[in-house]
Amino acid sequence: MLISKKVEVFLEFLIFGVIMGVVEDLIAVTLSTGAQITWHVIGVITLVAIPFAAIGELIVDRIELTEINNRKNKKVK
């Protein structure tokens, strides 16, 4: 199955964003509440991190694609 380069890059950065979001939130929860880290806590943190990683990726990709399109249009003229 062939995945377009754009989708492949999006998924790579999404996975990286989720992992970084989970680690960041685990540190925040541990330092702010002192709660024990359980699988339940990791699950909740992961569910919170996924949408933020996806939205962040969509915004970054949108800006990057816009800049690339503008550069291409300037070179063509």
Secondary structure as GFF3:
##gff-version 3
##sequence-region A 1 77
A	DSSP	alpha_helix	5	33	.	.	.	ID=ss1
A	DSSP	alpha_helix	39	76	.	.	.	ID=ss2
###
